[in-house]
């Protein structure tokens, strides 16, 4: 289905005074104009900043989140060739802090006895500092600088399930990154020119039962810098989607749905993504690692299959074909009661 939401071009509040969705906030934009003034709706409010930095040999993800009844600071690491993987999270129940920012350009901070995560907004972008007392049995620290090149656009969408349930999502691809990880006695470096950061910024009021697909990548097509964000399931029937191509810093919004084709019994088999009614997206995704997770706390549960792999195929921007050849990225299926 094709859905052409209106483009928002100036600052707006996400919520009305009573906590319901502001109708004037519904739409998409090339800049994060929304002020996410979430209030009321306990315990349905969800706020998160998810970063994933991909290098030529490994990736590192860091998340700060607040779900009303808990907050967390989490990281995970994956080395592509060896499959070395580690994950760690610190959780606080019914926390007062962190009070997460209402806008994308706010600084985020999570601190506990075991971990300290800071996403500091600076003039050039974001300075990320991470410290865990124990990460796979060893102390871990990371210092990463993420650039926001002047004029670079991003994908911002309000998904309106109804006036009481809604989500603002801001997806940022192709952000140049550099930095160093110190893990025990080991030092790992995100090399300049070969590393990109992706941000998933989310603020909203969610239904209890949720399912989604998400896929994204950042990389090169010849001399061009190309990225994409694709989503499905969670936006069905909402009159909005989170699909868009970023080419050399310019966003090209995809107004039609993208179909995810994969084997739910074997997530390591190739996936395919395609636009429903055009040739805009024709991609195949070959996973090389599955990050599977399951949580069951009676009233709260989640099941995730996040796949890391390589994308190949063709994207079309203004009718021009853009080749995608073995570009690193991820695709996932997520189901939750939260």
DRENDO-1510 file (C-alpha; in Angstrom, 1 decimal, always signed):
<recs>
REC; n; res; u; v; w
REC; 1; UNK; +0.0; +0.0; +0.0 .
REC; 2; UNK; +1.2; +3.5; -0.8 .
REC; 3; UNK; +0.7; +6.2; +1.8 .
REC; 4; UNK; +1.8; +9.8; +1.2 .
REC; 5; UNK; +1.9; +11.5; +4.6 .
REC; 6; UNK; +2.4; +15.2; +4.7 .
REC; 7; UNK; +5.9; +16.6; +5.1 .
REC; 8; UNK; +6.5; +18.5; +8.3 .
REC; 9; UNK; +8.9; +21.5; +8.0 .
REC; 10; UNK; +8.8; +23.2; +11.3 .
REC; 11; UNK; +8.9; +22.4; +15.0 .
REC; 12; UNK; +5.9; +20.8; +16.6 .
REC; 13; UNK; +4.8; +19.2; +19.9 .
REC; 14; UNK; +4.1; +15.5; +19.7 .
REC; 15; UNK; +1.4; +15.6; +22.4 .
REC; 16; UNK; -1.5; +17.8; +23.5 .
REC; 17; UNK; -1.9; +19.0; +27.0 .
REC; 18; UNK; -4.0; +15.9; +27.9 .
REC; 19; UNK; -1.2; +13.5; +26.7 .
REC; 20; UNK; -3.0; +12.5; +23.5 .
REC; 21; UNK; -1.4; +12.7; +20.1 .
REC; 22; UNK; -1.3; +16.2; +18.6 .
REC; 23; UNK; -2.9; +15.8; +15.1 .
REC; 24; UNK; -0.5; +18.5; +13.8 .
REC; 25; UNK; +2.5; +16.2; +14.6 .
REC; 26; UNK; +1.4; +13.4; +12.2 .
REC; 27; UNK; +3.6; +13.3; +9.2 .
REC; 28; UNK; +7.3; +12.8; +8.2 .
REC; 29; UNK; +10.2; +15.1; +8.0 .
REC; 30; UNK; +13.9; +15.4; +6.8 .
REC; 31; UNK; +14.9; +16.9; +10.2 .
REC; 32; UNK; +13.8; +15.9; +13.7 .
REC; 33; UNK; +11.4; +18.8; +14.3 .
REC; 34; UNK; +9.3; +17.0; +16.9 .
REC; 35; UNK; +9.4; +17.8; +20.6 .
REC; 36; UNK; +8.4; +14.6; +22.3 .
REC; 37; UNK; +6.6; +16.0; +25.4 .
REC; 38; UNK; +5.2; +12.6; +26.5 .
REC; 39; UNK; +3.2; +12.6; +29.7 .
REC; 40; UNK; +0.5; +10.5; +31.4 .
REC; 41; UNK; -0.2; +7.0; +30.0 .
REC; 42; UNK; +1.8; +5.0; +32.6 .
REC; 43; UNK; +3.0; +2.3; +32.0 .
REC; 44; UNK; +2.7; +2.5; +28.2 .
REC; 45; UNK; +5.4; +5.1; +27.5 .
REC; 46; UNK; +8.5; +3.9; +25.7 .
REC; 47; UNK; +11.7; +6.0; +25.2 .
REC; 48; UNK; +15.0; +4.8; +23.7 .
REC; 49; UNK; +18.2; +5.8; +22.0 .
REC; 50; UNK; +19.7; +2.8; +20.2 .
REC; 51; UNK; +23.1; +3.3; +18.5 .
REC; 52; UNK; +24.9; +0.7; +16.3 .
REC; 53; UNK; +28.4; +1.5; +15.0 .
REC; 54; UNK; +29.6; -0.8; +12.3 .
REC; 55; UNK; +33.3; -1.0; +11.3 .
REC; 56; UNK; +35.2; -3.1; +8.8 .
REC; 57; UNK; +35.8; -5.9; +11.3 .
REC; 58; UNK; +33.3; -5.6; +14.2 .
REC; 59; UNK; +30.3; -3.6; +15.4 .
REC; 60; UNK; +29.3; -2.2; +18.8 .
REC; 61; UNK; +25.7; -1.3; +19.9 .
REC; 62; UNK; +24.8; +0.8; +22.8 .
REC; 63; UNK; +21.3; +1.6; +24.2 .
REC; 64; UNK; +19.8; +3.8; +26.8 .
REC; 65; UNK; +16.1; +3.2; +27.3 .
REC; 66; UNK; +13.2; +4.1; +29.7 .
REC; 67; UNK; +10.0; +2.0; +29.6 .
REC; 68; UNK; +8.2; +3.7; +32.5 .
REC; 69; UNK; +8.6; +0.7; +34.8 .
REC; 70; UNK; +12.3; +0.1; +34.1 .
REC; 71; UNK; +15.3; +1.7; +32.6 .
REC; 72; UNK; +18.4; +0.1; +31.1 .
REC; 73; UNK; +21.8; +0.7; +29.7 .
REC; 74; UNK; +23.0; -2.0; +27.4 .
REC; 75; UNK; +25.8; -2.8; +24.9 .
REC; 76; UNK; +26.7; -5.7; +22.6 .
REC; 77; UNK; +29.7; -6.5; +20.4 .
REC; 78; UNK; +30.1; -8.7; +17.4 .
REC; 79; UNK; +33.3; -9.6; +15.5 .
REC; 80; UNK; +32.3; -10.7; +12.0 .
REC; 81; UNK; +34.9; -13.2; +10.9 .
REC; 82; UNK; +35.2; -15.1; +14.2 .
REC; 83; UNK; +31.6; -14.7; +15.4 .
REC; 84; UNK; +32.9; -13.5; +18.8 .
REC; 85; UNK; +29.9; -12.0; +20.6 .
REC; 86; UNK; +29.3; -10.4; +24.0 .
REC; 87; UNK; +26.3; -8.6; +25.6 .
REC; 88; UNK; +25.7; -6.9; +28.9 .
REC; 89; UNK; +22.9; -4.8; +30.3 .
REC; 90; UNK; +22.3; -2.9; +33.6 .
REC; 91; UNK; +18.6; -2.5; +34.6 .
REC; 92; UNK; +16.8; -0.3; +37.1 .
REC; 93; UNK; +13.2; -1.0; +38.1 .
REC; 94; UNK; +10.7; +1.8; +38.6 .
REC; 95; UNK; +13.4; +4.4; +38.1 .
REC; 96; UNK; +13.2; +8.2; +38.4 .
REC; 97; UNK; +16.3; +8.5; +36.2 .
REC; 98; UNK; +17.2; +8.9; +33.4 .
REC; 99; UNK; +14.8; +11.6; +32.3 .
REC; 100; UNK; +15.3; +11.1; +28.6 .
REC; 101; UNK; +15.4; +14.1; +26.3 .
REC; 102; UNK; +12.4; +15.3; +24.4 .
REC; 103; UNK; +14.4; +16.0; +21.3 .
REC; 104; UNK; +17.0; +14.1; +19.2 .
REC; 105; UNK; +19.7; +16.7; +20.0 .
REC; 106; UNK; +19.6; +16.0; +23.8 .
REC; 107; UNK; +22.3; +14.4; +25.8 .
REC; 108; UNK; +21.5; +11.0; +27.4 .
REC; 109; UNK; +23.1; +9.5; +30.5 .
REC; 110; UNK; +22.6; +6.1; +32.2 .
REC; 111; UNK; +24.5; +5.3; +35.4 .
REC; 112; UNK; +24.6; +2.3; +37.8 .
REC; 113; UNK; +27.1; +0.5; +39.9 .
REC; 114; UNK; +28.0; -1.7; +37.0 .
REC; 115; UNK; +27.8; +0.6; +34.0 .
REC; 116; UNK; +28.0; +4.2; +32.8 .
REC; 117; UNK; +26.8; +5.2; +29.4 .
REC; 118; UNK; +26.8; +8.8; +28.0 .
REC; 119; UNK; +25.6; +10.0; +24.6 .
REC; 120; UNK; +26.7; +13.6; +24.6 .
REC; 121; UNK; +25.5; +15.9; +21.9 .
REC; 122; UNK; +28.3; +18.2; +20.8 .
REC; 123; UNK; +28.6; +20.7; +18.0 .
REC; 124; UNK; +30.0; +18.2; +15.5 .
REC; 125; UNK; +27.7; +15.3; +16.4 .
REC; 126; UNK; +27.7; +12.9; +19.4 .
REC; 127; UNK; +30.5; +12.0; +21.8 .
REC; 128; UNK; +29.8; +8.5; +23.1 .
REC; 129; UNK; +31.5; +7.2; +26.2 .
REC; 130; UNK; +30.8; +3.7; +27.6 .
REC; 131; UNK; +32.2; +1.9; +30.7 .
REC; 132; UNK; +31.3; -1.5; +32.1 .
REC; 133; UNK; +33.0; -3.0; +35.1 .
REC; 134; UNK; +32.7; -6.4; +33.6 .
REC; 135; UNK; +31.9; -7.2; +29.9 .
REC; 136; UNK; +32.3; -10.9; +29.2 .
REC; 137; UNK; +34.5; -11.1; +32.3 .
REC; 138; UNK; +36.8; -8.1; +31.5 .
REC; 139; UNK; +36.6; -4.3; +32.1 .
REC; 140; UNK; +35.4; -2.4; +29.1 .
REC; 141; UNK; +35.6; +1.2; +28.0 .
REC; 142; UNK; +34.8; +2.9; +24.7 .
REC; 143; UNK; +35.1; +6.4; +23.4 .
REC; 144; UNK; +33.5; +7.0; +20.0 .
REC; 145; UNK; +32.9; +10.3; +18.1 .
REC; 146; UNK; +29.9; +10.3; +15.7 .
REC; 147; UNK; +29.9; +13.1; +13.1 .
REC; 148; UNK; +26.7; +14.8; +11.8 .
REC; 149; UNK; +27.9; +16.3; +8.5 .
REC; 150; UNK; +26.2; +19.7; +7.8 .
REC; 151; UNK; +23.1; +19.3; +5.7 .
REC; 152; UNK; +22.7; +15.6; +6.2 .
REC; 153; UNK; +19.0; +14.6; +6.4 .
REC; 154; UNK; +17.4; +11.8; +8.3 .
REC; 155; UNK; +14.0; +9.9; +8.5 .
REC; 156; UNK; +11.5; +11.2; +11.0 .
REC; 157; UNK; +8.0; +9.8; +11.2 .
REC; 158; UNK; +5.0; +9.8; +13.5 .
REC; 159; UNK; +3.1; +6.5; +13.4 .
REC; 160; UNK; -0.5; +7.1; +14.7 .
REC; 161; UNK; -2.3; +3.9; +15.8 .
REC; 162; UNK; -4.9; +6.2; +17.4 .
REC; 163; UNK; -5.0; +9.3; +19.5 .
REC; 164; UNK; -3.7; +7.5; +22.7 .
REC; 165; UNK; -1.2; +5.1; +21.0 .
REC; 166; UNK; +1.5; +6.5; +18.8 .
REC; 167; UNK; +5.2; +6.6; +18.1 .
REC; 168; UNK; +7.7; +9.1; +16.9 .
REC; 169; UNK; +10.7; +7.4; +15.3 .
REC; 170; UNK; +13.9; +9.1; +14.1 .
REC; 171; UNK; +16.3; +7.0; +12.0 .
REC; 172; UNK; +19.8; +8.3; +11.2 .
REC; 173; UNK; +22.0; +6.4; +8.8 .
REC; 174; UNK; +25.5; +6.9; +7.3 .
REC; 175; UNK; +27.0; +9.0; +10.1 .
REC; 176; UNK; +30.8; +8.8; +10.0 .
REC; 177; UNK; +32.3; +7.3; +13.2 .
REC; 178; UNK; +35.7; +6.9; +14.7 .
REC; 179; UNK; +36.8; +5.6; +18.1 .
REC; 180; UNK; +38.5; +3.2; +20.4 .
REC; 181; UNK; +37.4; +0.2; +22.5 .
REC; 182; UNK; +39.6; -0.9; +25.4 .
REC; 183; UNK; +38.5; -4.4; +26.5 .
REC; 184; UNK; +40.8; -5.9; +29.1 .
REC; 185; UNK; +44.2; -5.9; +27.5 .
REC; 186; UNK; +42.8; -5.6; +24.0 .
REC; 187; UNK; +42.4; -2.4; +22.0 .
REC; 188; UNK; +40.0; -2.2; +19.0 .
REC; 189; UNK; +39.7; +0.8; +16.6 .
REC; 190; UNK; +36.8; +2.0; +14.4 .
REC; 191; UNK; +38.8; +3.1; +11.4 .
REC; 192; UNK; +38.0; +6.5; +9.8 .
REC; 193; UNK; +36.3; +6.2; +6.4 .
REC; 194; UNK; +35.2; +2.6; +7.1 .
REC; 195; UNK; +32.8; +3.0; +10.1 .
REC; 196; UNK; +29.3; +4.3; +10.2 .
REC; 197; UNK; +26.8; +4.9; +13.1 .
REC; 198; UNK; +23.1; +4.4; +13.0 .
REC; 199; UNK; +20.7; +6.0; +15.5 .
REC; 200; UNK; +17.2; +4.7; +16.3 .
REC; 201; UNK; +15.5; +7.3; +18.4 .
REC; 202; UNK; +12.1; +6.4; +19.7 .
REC; 203; UNK; +9.5; +8.1; +21.8 .
REC; 204; UNK; +5.9; +7.0; +22.1 .
REC; 205; UNK; +3.0; +5.3; +23.8 .
REC; 206; UNK; +2.8; +1.7; +22.7 .
REC; 207; UNK; +0.2; -1.1; +22.7 .
REC; 208; UNK; +0.8; -4.0; +25.0 .
REC; 209; UNK; +1.2; -6.6; +22.2 .
REC; 210; UNK; +3.7; -5.6; +19.5 .
REC; 211; UNK; +5.5; -7.1; +16.5 .
REC; 212; UNK; +7.8; -5.6; +14.0 .
REC; 213; UNK; +10.4; -6.1; +11.3 .
REC; 214; UNK; +13.3; -3.7; +11.0 .
REC; 215; UNK; +16.2; -3.6; +8.6 .
REC; 216; UNK; +18.9; -1.1; +7.9 .
REC; 217; UNK; +22.4; -0.5; +6.4 .
REC; 218; UNK; +24.9; +2.2; +5.7 .
REC; 219; UNK; +27.8; +1.8; +3.2 .
REC; 220; UNK; +29.1; +2.6; -0.2 .
REC; 221; UNK; +28.0; +2.1; -3.7 .
REC; 222; UNK; +31.0; +3.2; -5.7 .
REC; 223; UNK; +31.7; +6.8; -4.7 .
REC; 224; UNK; +28.2; +7.2; -3.3 .
REC; 225; UNK; +27.3; +6.9; +0.4 .
REC; 226; UNK; +24.0; +4.9; +0.6 .
REC; 227; UNK; +21.8; +3.9; +3.5 .
REC; 228; UNK; +18.3; +2.6; +4.0 .
REC; 229; UNK; +15.7; +2.1; +6.7 .
REC; 230; UNK; +12.9; -0.4; +6.3 .
REC; 231; UNK; +10.1; -1.4; +8.6 .
REC; 232; UNK; +7.0; -3.6; +8.6 .
REC; 233; UNK; +4.3; -5.1; +10.8 .
REC; 234; UNK; +4.2; -2.5; +13.5 .
REC; 235; UNK; +3.1; +0.2; +11.0 .
REC; 236; UNK; +0.4; -1.9; +9.3 .
REC; 237; UNK; -2.9; +0.0; +9.1 .
REC; 238; UNK; -1.5; +3.1; +10.6 .
REC; 239; UNK; -1.3; +5.2; +7.4 .
REC; 240; UNK; +2.5; +5.7; +7.9 .
REC; 241; UNK; +5.7; +3.8; +7.5 .
REC; 242; UNK; +9.4; +4.2; +8.3 .
REC; 243; UNK; +10.8; +3.5; +4.9 .
REC; 244; UNK; +13.4; +5.7; +3.2 .
REC; 245; UNK; +16.7; +5.8; +1.3 .
REC; 246; UNK; +19.6; +8.1; +2.2 .
REC; 247; UNK; +21.8; +8.9; -0.8 .
REC; 248; UNK; +24.8; +11.2; -0.2 .
REC; 249; UNK; +23.0; +12.8; +2.8 .
REC; 250; UNK; +19.7; +13.4; +1.0 .
REC; 251; UNK; +16.6; +11.5; +2.2 .
REC; 252; UNK; +14.3; +9.9; -0.4 .
REC; 253; UNK; +11.1; +8.9; +1.4 .
REC; 254; UNK; +9.5; +5.7; +0.3 .
REC; 255; UNK; +5.7; +6.0; +0.7 .
REC; 256; UNK; +4.8; +2.5; -0.2 .
REC; 257; UNK; +5.1; -0.5; +2.1 .
REC; 258; UNK; +8.1; -2.9; +2.0 .
REC; 259; UNK; +7.5; -6.6; +2.0 .
REC; 260; UNK; +9.9; -8.7; +4.2 .
REC; 261; UNK; +10.2; -12.3; +2.9 .
REC; 262; UNK; +12.0; -14.8; +5.2 .
REC; 263; UNK; +11.8; -18.2; +6.8 .
REC; 264; UNK; +10.5; -17.9; +10.4 .
REC; 265; UNK; +11.7; -21.4; +11.1 .
REC; 266; UNK; +15.2; -20.7; +9.9 .
REC; 267; UNK; +16.3; -17.1; +10.1 .
REC; 268; UNK; +19.7; -17.8; +8.7 .
REC; 269; UNK; +18.3; -18.5; +5.3 .
REC; 270; UNK; +18.4; -15.5; +2.9 .
REC; 271; UNK; +15.8; -12.7; +3.3 .
REC; 272; UNK; +14.3; -10.6; +0.6 .
REC; 273; UNK; +12.9; -7.1; +0.9 .
REC; 274; UNK; +10.9; -5.4; -1.9 .
REC; 275; UNK; +8.5; -2.5; -2.4 .
REC; 276; UNK; +5.0; -3.7; -2.9 .
REC; 277; UNK; +4.1; -1.9; -6.2 .
REC; 278; UNK; +7.3; -0.5; -7.7 .
REC; 279; UNK; +10.9; -1.5; -8.4 .
REC; 280; UNK; +12.3; +1.0; -5.8 .
REC; 281; UNK; +13.6; -1.7; -3.5 .
REC; 282; UNK; +14.8; -5.1; -4.6 .
REC; 283; UNK; +17.2; -6.5; -2.0 .
REC; 284; UNK; +18.5; -9.8; -0.8 .
REC; 285; UNK; +20.0; -10.1; +2.7 .
REC; 286; UNK; +22.4; -13.0; +3.5 .
REC; 287; UNK; +22.8; -13.4; +7.3 .
REC; 288; UNK; +26.1; -14.5; +8.9 .
REC; 289; UNK; +25.1; -14.2; +12.6 .
REC; 290; UNK; +21.9; -14.5; +14.6 .
REC; 291; UNK; +21.4; -12.6; +17.8 .
REC; 292; UNK; +18.5; -14.4; +19.3 .
REC; 293; UNK; +16.9; -13.4; +22.6 .
REC; 294; UNK; +13.9; -14.4; +24.7 .
REC; 295; UNK; +12.5; -12.9; +27.9 .
REC; 296; UNK; +9.5; -14.2; +29.8 .
REC; 297; UNK; +8.5; -12.5; +33.1 .
REC; 298; UNK; +4.9; -13.5; +33.0 .
REC; 299; UNK; +3.3; -10.1; +32.1 .
REC; 300; UNK; +6.4; -9.0; +30.2 .
REC; 301; UNK; +7.9; -11.0; +27.4 .
REC; 302; UNK; +9.9; -10.5; +24.3 .
REC; 303; UNK; +11.3; -12.7; +21.5 .
REC; 304; UNK; +13.9; -11.3; +19.1 .
REC; 305; UNK; +15.8; -12.6; +16.1 .
REC; 306; UNK; +18.3; -9.9; +15.0 .
REC; 307; UNK; +20.3; -11.0; +12.0 .
REC; 308; UNK; +23.6; -9.4; +10.9 .
REC; 309; UNK; +24.7; -10.0; +7.3 .
REC; 310; UNK; +25.2; -8.5; +3.9 .
REC; 311; UNK; +22.7; -6.8; +1.6 .
REC; 312; UNK; +22.9; -7.0; -2.2 .
REC; 313; UNK; +20.5; -5.8; -5.0 .
REC; 314; UNK; +19.2; -2.7; -6.5 .
REC; 315; UNK; +17.7; +0.5; -5.1 .
REC; 316; UNK; +16.1; +3.1; -7.4 .
REC; 317; UNK; +16.3; +6.8; -6.6 .
REC; 318; UNK; +14.4; +9.1; -8.9 .
REC; 319; UNK; +14.4; +6.3; -11.4 .
REC; 320; UNK; +18.2; +5.8; -11.3 .
REC; 321; UNK; +19.4; +2.3; -10.3 .
REC; 322; UNK; +21.9; +2.2; -7.4 .
REC; 323; UNK; +23.8; -1.0; -7.0 .
REC; 324; UNK; +24.0; -2.5; -3.5 .
REC; 325; UNK; +26.9; -5.0; -3.3 .
REC; 326; UNK; +27.6; -6.9; -0.1 .
REC; 327; UNK; +26.9; -4.0; +2.3 .
REC; 328; UNK; +26.9; -4.8; +6.0 .
REC; 329; UNK; +23.6; -4.3; +7.9 .
REC; 330; UNK; +20.9; -6.1; +9.9 .
REC; 331; UNK; +17.3; -7.3; +9.7 .
REC; 332; UNK; +15.2; -8.5; +12.6 .
REC; 333; UNK; +11.9; -9.9; +13.7 .
REC; 334; UNK; +10.7; -8.8; +17.2 .
REC; 335; UNK; +7.6; -9.8; +19.2 .
REC; 336; UNK; +6.8; -8.4; +22.6 .
REC; 337; UNK; +4.2; -8.1; +25.4 .
REC; 338; UNK; +5.5; -5.0; +27.2 .
</recs>
